[in-house]
Amino acid sequence: MIEVRQLTRVFRTYKKQPGFWGGVKGLVRREFEETAAAKDISFDIAEGEFVGFLGPNGAGKTTTLKMLSGLIFPTSGTARVAGFDPTKRENAYRRLFALVLGQKNQLWWDLPAIESFYLLRAIYGIPADQFKSSLDELVQLLDVGAKLNVMVRELSLGERMKMELIAALLHRPRVLFLDEPTIGLDVISQKAVRHFLRDYNRRHRVTILLTSHYMADIKELCERVIVIHRGTKIYDGALARVEAVGGRKKIIKFRPTDGAVVGLTDLIGIDAAQTADGNVTLHVPSDQVVAVSQRILAAGPVEDITIEDVPIEDVIAELFTRSV
Ligand SMILES: Nc1ncnc2c1ncn2[C@@H]1O[C@H](COP(=O)(O)OP(=O)(O)OP(=O)(O)O)[C@@H](O)[C@H]1O
């Protein structure tokens, strides 16, 4: 459904020297800086897949989604979505996909959401019966029936995002690009949006590419993740494999009752830290967890000893500095 080949986008920005004279100099001799927001990115996504698109701030995720949506042009490389070249911006392609930017609204603020939906029906030329059945299904799944006539500016952030999702899906796109759809939402709304996306993907086999900084979104929705860092793809594969890398280590946290530092760093592969309040955190290879725990307990009385998995966020952050 999505074929991306060596997609590259270089932004050229004017580099202003500091201060007044810097500005004047810039009038005569302009210096430009080039940023490769996406560099040689290639991947394929099959119909119905739900793929997580991960990377730190500024990695190039939004730039890639905008290229796939035809909003900006690549400097080089190609993309095809359901056989369409997004740069051609054909009407048939516009009907096929939707882009939801969590930080931007497409709904009219001073109108109730339902009015925006009617406008979208006219823009996309959606037949009346299809519009009604799509709207009924989406309103029911997202549980916003009571809010359709409320002015968008008066809705809560979570309700607004649900309305944005309805607006994006009314024309029944086959491909959905979601850029941080749960950003800023409280935990309950995040869950509601996640459940909706999972159901909708399964019901309609819509192909979804999702960026999110909330790992809960990725863990619940995506079996496969593509990780980019500084515009370059550094990992494409099963989320389970990333989790398995994390599984090679566990975190042991404890607090020696007498506040003493326990001499454990002589054990191979252990990364230890003790905070000023006496809490000790150890990153321990999984096969040494039992032995290390026994040593801690034998060394003296401890409070609150826990053994935890390495958070998936930390494992992915590690990927940013080295490939799996
Ligand atoms: N229109 C633009 N002009 C110049 N530089 C840009 C432009 N848009 C993006 N960039 C630069 O390209 C890089 C990638 O930005 P992008 O928004 O794609 O990152 P991102 O991975 O979506 O980050 P975030 O998680 O913060 O949203 C950044 O260094 C950004 O400053």
The ligand as a Gaussian input file, in Angstrom:
#p B3LYP/6-31G(d) Opt

LIG

0 1
 N        9.677000      24.143000       6.779000
 C       10.872000      23.884000       7.329000
 N       11.922000      24.661000       7.086000
 C       13.148000      24.394000       7.616000
 N       13.415000      23.341000       8.407000
 C       12.388000      22.506000       8.694000
 C       11.058000      22.734000       8.177000
 N       10.238000      21.726000       8.637000
 C       11.025000      20.934000       9.400000
 N       12.296000      21.391000       9.431000
 C       13.439000      20.774000      10.154000
 O       13.504000      19.397000       9.784000
 C       13.826000      18.584000      10.896000
 C       12.760000      17.494000      11.073000
 O       11.535000      18.081000      11.495000
 P       10.193000      17.236000      11.704000
 O        9.114000      18.206000      12.064000
 O        9.957000      16.366000      10.527000
 O       10.574000      16.332000      12.960000
 P        9.678000      15.325000      13.819000
 O       10.395000      14.024000      13.826000
 O        8.284000      15.333000      13.336000
 O        9.792000      15.983000      15.265000
 P        8.717000      16.125000      16.463000
 O        8.689000      14.803000      17.147000
 O        9.348000      17.188000      17.291000
 O        7.411000      16.535000      15.851000
 C       13.958000      19.528000      12.091000
 O       15.322000      19.808000      12.266000
 C       13.198000      20.767000      11.659000
 O       13.752000      21.926000      12.256000

